[in-house]
Every structure is written in C-alpha cells, then in structure tokens.
Amino acid sequence: MRVLFVCLGNICRSPTAEGVLRHKLREAGLAERVWVDSAGTGDWHVGKAPDARTRVAAQRRGYDLSQQRARQVGRGDFGDFDLILAMDENNLANLRRLCPGDSTAKLDLFLRRYQLELDEVPDPYYGGEEGFEQVLDLVERACDALIVEIKGRL
C-alpha cells in the first residue's frame, strides 16, 4: 500500500502526518509493507526541511522529521500512490484539478476519512506553538484509524 499526505507547502501538516504514520507503522510491524510520503501543492518550499516549529513539536512526541525535505505533488504521484490524503479542502481541490483521468489513486480529506471532529487539519504556520500541538493531536488520532484500515487491506 502507498500513502501520500498533501498540504500546501509540505513543511508543517503533511510532513507531520508522514512522520507520525511512519513511526506507527514501525510500531505495528508494517513499515516494510507500506510506502509513505508527503508533498505540497505549492512549490515555494521545495527542498527545504519541515518548519522548525513542526520538527520541535514532533520531536517532543518522539517523531523524527529531520530527514524529510519538501517536494511538490506531480502528475506521477497519481499513479504511484493508492491513497492521497489532503489536509484541507483547498488542497483536495488542487489535487482533483491535477489528477489525470486514468488515475487509480483514491483522493480524500485525511480527517474526514477517519471521521474526526474536524474535516480539515488547521494550518499552524501563522499561529503559535499550540497550533502545532493541535496538528499532532489530530494527526495521531487519524493515523491510528489509518493503521486499522491498512491492516484490513494487507
């Protein structure tokens, strides 16, 4: 199974989701069976590490994002991934516009798919530390539900 997380710049929300899912897959003994990545719909952070506030918040909970680098979603991603999970409606709309007609990838909102109290992962970029903690809280819960889905598919 192949999972891609997508946000706007690929420096806050989607790298958090990638790091959390990778960690949880290792804990579940599934790391070798699931390919996980993240990307942004925008290109202005390509090649950069996740935002420092994102890395610090993640590290406090035991998630290492230090090896990640931002990249932009490409047309090939729609053939390379089974599940492409957007962090918000704007990015989901952008993905739908980019998606080739012959794509087999399933596009969805990450939180809505797993029926959390919010449909969108709020962008913490312009806020304070509490926004990065909220992102982690939401992503951890959604990743737990995603692990259940993955186990059912494998």
C-alpha contacts under 8 A as a table, 3 or more apart, distances in Angstrom:
res1	aa1	res2	aa2	distance
1	M	33	R	6.78
1	M	34	V	4.93
1	M	35	W	6.33
1	M	81	F	7.71
1	M	82	D	6.40
1	M	150	I	7.59
1	M	154	L	7.74
2	R	34	V	5.66
2	R	35	W	4.58
2	R	36	V	5.97
2	R	80	D	7.38
2	R	81	F	4.81
2	R	82	D	5.21
2	R	83	L	6.44
3	V	34	V	7.46
3	V	35	W	6.20
3	V	36	V	4.93
3	V	37	D	6.51
3	V	81	F	5.77
3	V	82	D	6.18
3	V	83	L	4.91
3	V	84	I	5.93
3	V	85	L	7.56
4	L	18	E	7.87
4	L	36	V	5.91
4	L	37	D	4.93
4	L	38	S	5.18
4	L	39	A	7.27
4	L	81	F	6.45
4	L	83	L	6.30
4	L	84	I	4.71
4	L	85	L	6.17
5	F	14	S	5.14
5	F	15	P	7.62
5	F	17	A	6.71
5	F	18	E	6.63
5	F	36	V	8.00
5	F	37	D	6.43
5	F	38	S	4.53
5	F	39	A	6.41
5	F	84	I	5.92
5	F	85	L	4.88
5	F	86	A	5.99
5	F	87	M	7.43
6	V	10	N	6.91
6	V	13	R	7.97
6	V	14	S	5.29
6	V	38	S	5.69
6	V	39	A	5.03
6	V	40	G	5.32
6	V	41	T	7.06
6	V	73	V	7.79
6	V	84	I	7.18
6	V	85	L	6.06
6	V	86	A	4.73
6	V	87	M	6.15
6	V	91	N	7.14
7	C	10	N	5.65
7	C	12	C	7.95
7	C	13	R	6.24
7	C	14	S	5.41
7	C	39	A	6.75
7	C	40	G	4.97
7	C	41	T	6.51
7	C	86	A	6.04
7	C	87	M	5.36
7	C	88	D	7.20
7	C	91	N	6.11
8	L	40	G	4.72
8	L	41	T	5.08
8	L	42	G	5.53
8	L	91	N	6.45
9	G	12	C	7.58
9	G	39	A	7.51
9	G	40	G	4.63
9	G	41	T	6.53
9	G	42	G	5.32
9	G	43	D	6.75
9	G	44	W	6.86
9	G	45	H	5.93
9	G	46	V	7.95
9	G	70	A	7.31
9	G	72	Q	7.83
10	N	13	R	6.93
10	N	14	S	5.64
10	N	15	P	6.13
10	N	38	S	6.80
10	N	39	A	5.15
10	N	40	G	4.39
10	N	41	T	7.89
10	N	45	H	7.22
10	N	50	P	7.16
10	N	70	A	5.16
10	N	71	R	6.71
10	N	72	Q	7.64
11	I	14	S	7.03
11	I	15	P	6.11
11	I	45	H	7.29
11	I	48	K	7.71
11	I	49	A	6.77
11	I	50	P	4.04
11	I	51	D	5.24
11	I	54	T	7.66
11	I	70	A	6.24
12	C	15	P	5.92
12	C	16	T	6.21
12	C	50	P	6.05
12	C	51	D	5.98
12	C	54	T	5.65
12	C	123	D	7.54
12	C	124	P	7.31
12	C	125	Y	7.06
13	R	16	T	5.17
13	R	17	A	6.33
13	R	87	M	7.06
13	R	121	V	7.30
13	R	123	D	6.88
13	R	124	P	7.94
13	R	135	V	6.82
14	S	17	A	5.02
14	S	18	E	6.13
14	S	38	S	5.53
14	S	39	A	6.78
14	S	40	G	7.67
14	S	87	M	7.14
15	P	18	E	4.90
15	P	19	G	6.05
15	P	37	D	7.98
15	P	38	S	5.81
15	P	39	A	7.77
15	P	50	P	6.68
15	P	65	L	7.14
15	P	68	Q	7.20
16	T	19	G	5.19
16	T	20	V	6.08
16	T	54	T	7.11
16	T	58	A	7.06
16	T	65	L	7.39
16	T	135	V	7.97
16	T	136	L	7.11
16	T	139	V	7.52
17	A	20	V	5.16
17	A	21	L	5.98
17	A	38	S	7.92
17	A	139	V	5.83
17	A	140	E	7.82
17	A	143	C	7.51
18	E	21	L	5.33
18	E	22	R	6.08
18	E	36	V	6.28
18	E	37	D	5.86
18	E	38	S	5.99
19	G	22	R	5.20
19	G	23	H	6.19
19	G	63	Y	6.09
19	G	64	D	6.57
19	G	65	L	5.87
20	V	23	H	5.17
20	V	24	K	6.18
20	V	63	Y	6.30
20	V	139	V	7.35
20	V	140	E	6.57
20	V	143	C	7.16
21	L	24	K	5.04
21	L	25	L	5.93
21	L	36	V	7.62
21	L	140	E	7.99
21	L	143	C	5.81
21	L	147	I	7.97
22	R	25	L	5.12
22	R	26	R	6.29
22	R	31	A	6.70
22	R	36	V	6.86
23	H	26	R	5.23
23	H	27	E	6.37
23	H	63	Y	6.75
24	K	27	E	5.00
24	K	28	A	6.16
24	K	143	C	7.66
24	K	144	D	7.70
24	K	147	I	7.65
25	L	28	A	5.00
25	L	29	G	6.08
25	L	30	L	4.89
25	L	31	A	4.81
25	L	34	V	7.81
25	L	147	I	7.23
26	R	29	G	5.07
26	R	30	L	5.88
26	R	31	A	4.81
27	E	30	L	7.67
28	A	31	A	7.68
29	G	32	E	7.77
30	L	33	R	5.35
30	L	34	V	6.57
31	A	34	V	5.76
31	A	35	W	7.75
32	E	35	W	7.69
38	S	70	A	7.77
38	S	71	R	7.67
39	A	70	A	6.31
39	A	71	R	5.12
39	A	72	Q	5.20
39	A	73	V	5.38
40	G	43	D	7.03
40	G	70	A	7.20
40	G	71	R	6.19
40	G	72	Q	4.77
40	G	73	V	5.73
41	T	72	Q	5.67
41	T	73	V	5.61
41	T	91	N	6.61
41	T	94	N	6.97
41	T	95	L	7.50
42	G	45	H	7.69
42	G	72	Q	6.14
43	D	46	V	5.54
43	D	71	R	7.10
43	D	72	Q	5.50
45	H	48	K	5.53
45	H	70	A	6.02
45	H	71	R	7.33
46	V	69	R	7.18
46	V	70	A	4.72
46	V	71	R	4.66
46	V	72	Q	6.49
47	G	69	R	5.12
47	G	70	A	5.05
47	G	71	R	6.25
48	K	69	R	5.17
48	K	70	A	5.36
49	A	66	S	7.04
49	A	67	Q	7.59
49	A	68	Q	5.93
49	A	69	R	4.66
49	A	70	A	6.26
50	P	54	T	6.43
50	P	55	R	6.44
50	P	65	L	7.17
50	P	66	S	7.70
50	P	68	Q	6.85
50	P	69	R	6.66
50	P	70	A	6.95
51	D	54	T	5.18
51	D	55	R	6.40
52	A	55	R	5.07
52	A	56	V	6.16
53	R	56	V	5.17
53	R	57	A	6.13
53	R	129	E	7.25
53	R	132	F	7.21
54	T	57	A	5.32
54	T	58	A	6.08
54	T	132	F	6.23
55	R	58	A	5.14
55	R	59	Q	5.95
55	R	64	D	7.31
55	R	65	L	5.94
55	R	66	S	7.14
56	V	59	Q	5.08
56	V	60	R	6.27
57	A	60	R	5.32
57	A	61	R	6.91
57	A	129	E	7.97
57	A	132	F	6.43
57	A	133	E	6.51
57	A	136	L	7.90
58	A	61	R	5.34
58	A	62	G	6.40
58	A	63	Y	4.99
58	A	64	D	6.75
58	A	65	L	7.34
58	A	136	L	7.30
59	Q	62	G	4.85
59	Q	63	Y	4.95
59	Q	64	D	5.76
59	Q	65	L	7.74
60	R	63	Y	7.46
64	D	67	Q	7.74
65	L	68	Q	5.64
73	V	77	D	6.61
74	G	77	D	5.54
74	G	78	F	7.77
75	R	78	F	5.85
75	R	79	G	7.76
75	R	98	L	6.68
75	R	99	C	6.73
75	R	100	P	7.12
76	G	79	G	5.49
76	G	80	D	6.21
77	D	80	D	4.80
77	D	81	F	5.89
78	F	81	F	5.89
78	F	82	D	7.87
78	F	84	I	7.95
78	F	99	C	6.35
78	F	100	P	7.27
78	F	103	S	5.55
78	F	104	T	7.03
78	F	105	A	5.54
79	G	82	D	7.66
79	G	103	S	5.84
79	G	104	T	6.52
79	G	105	A	6.53
80	D	105	A	7.98
81	F	84	I	6.65
81	F	105	A	5.86
82	D	104	T	6.89
82	D	105	A	4.53
82	D	106	K	6.07
83	L	105	A	5.47
83	L	106	K	4.83
83	L	107	L	6.17
83	L	108	D	7.81
84	I	105	A	6.64
84	I	106	K	6.07
84	I	107	L	4.93
84	I	108	D	6.54
85	L	92	L	7.94
85	L	107	L	6.00
85	L	108	D	5.14
85	L	109	L	5.41
85	L	110	F	4.90
86	A	89	E	7.38
86	A	91	N	5.91
86	A	92	L	5.32
86	A	107	L	7.52
86	A	108	D	6.20
86	A	109	L	4.85
86	A	110	F	5.67
87	M	91	N	6.88
87	M	92	L	7.60
87	M	109	L	6.01
87	M	110	F	5.81
87	M	111	L	7.46
87	M	120	E	5.65
87	M	121	V	5.22
87	M	122	P	7.84
88	D	91	N	5.58
88	D	92	L	6.27
88	D	109	L	6.36
88	D	110	F	7.97
88	D	119	D	7.40
88	D	120	E	4.64
88	D	121	V	6.22
88	D	122	P	7.68
89	E	92	L	4.92
89	E	93	A	6.06
89	E	109	L	7.14
89	E	120	E	7.10
90	N	93	A	5.13
90	N	94	N	6.28
91	N	94	N	4.93
91	N	95	L	6.10
92	L	95	L	5.01
92	L	96	R	6.21
92	L	107	L	7.40
92	L	108	D	7.00
92	L	109	L	6.80
93	A	96	R	5.09
93	A	97	R	6.35
94	N	97	R	5.15
94	N	98	L	6.35
95	L	98	L	5.08
95	L	99	C	5.93
95	L	107	L	7.79
96	R	99	C	5.12
96	R	107	L	7.74
99	C	103	S	6.66
100	P	103	S	5.50
108	D	112	R	7.73
108	D	113	R	6.58
109	L	112	R	5.36
109	L	113	R	5.95
109	L	119	D	6.93
109	L	120	E	7.04
110	F	113	R	5.49
110	F	114	Y	6.89
110	F	119	D	7.64
110	F	120	E	7.40
110	F	121	V	7.95
110	F	142	A	7.23
111	L	114	Y	5.35
111	L	115	Q	6.14
111	L	116	L	5.63
111	L	118	L	6.51
111	L	119	D	5.13
111	L	120	E	6.01
111	L	121	V	6.95
111	L	138	L	7.70
111	L	139	V	7.97
111	L	142	A	6.17
112	R	115	Q	4.88
112	R	116	L	6.30
112	R	118	L	7.01
112	R	119	D	4.56
112	R	120	E	7.23
114	Y	142	A	5.93
114	Y	145	A	6.21
114	Y	146	L	7.38
115	Q	118	L	7.81
115	Q	119	D	7.66
116	L	119	D	6.93
116	L	138	L	7.88
116	L	142	A	7.32
118	L	121	V	7.30
121	V	135	V	6.39
121	V	138	L	7.16
121	V	139	V	7.91
122	P	131	G	7.71
122	P	135	V	6.91
123	D	126	Y	7.68
123	D	131	G	7.62
123	D	135	V	7.95
124	P	127	G	5.32
124	P	128	G	7.20
124	P	131	G	4.73
124	P	132	F	5.65
124	P	135	V	7.40
127	G	130	E	7.79
127	G	131	G	6.14
128	G	131	G	5.77
128	G	132	F	7.48
129	E	132	F	5.45
129	E	133	E	6.61
130	E	133	E	5.02
130	E	134	Q	6.14
131	G	134	Q	5.03
131	G	135	V	6.25
132	F	135	V	5.08
132	F	136	L	6.36
133	E	136	L	5.10
133	E	137	D	6.22
134	Q	137	D	5.02
134	Q	138	L	6.24
135	V	138	L	5.28
135	V	139	V	5.96
136	L	139	V	5.05
136	L	140	E	5.85
137	D	140	E	5.40
137	D	141	R	6.47
138	L	141	R	5.36
138	L	142	A	6.20
139	V	142	A	5.09
139	V	143	C	5.88
140	E	143	C	5.12
140	E	144	D	6.23
141	R	144	D	5.18
141	R	145	A	6.62
142	A	145	A	5.15
142	A	146	L	6.15
143	C	146	L	4.74
143	C	147	I	6.04
144	D	147	I	5.19
144	D	148	V	6.62
145	A	148	V	5.16
145	A	149	E	6.47
146	L	149	E	4.95
146	L	150	I	6.09
147	I	150	I	4.96
147	I	151	K	6.11
148	V	151	K	5.20
148	V	152	G	6.35
149	E	152	G	5.10
149	E	153	R	6.35
150	I	153	R	5.06
150	I	154	L	6.16
151	K	154	L	5.35
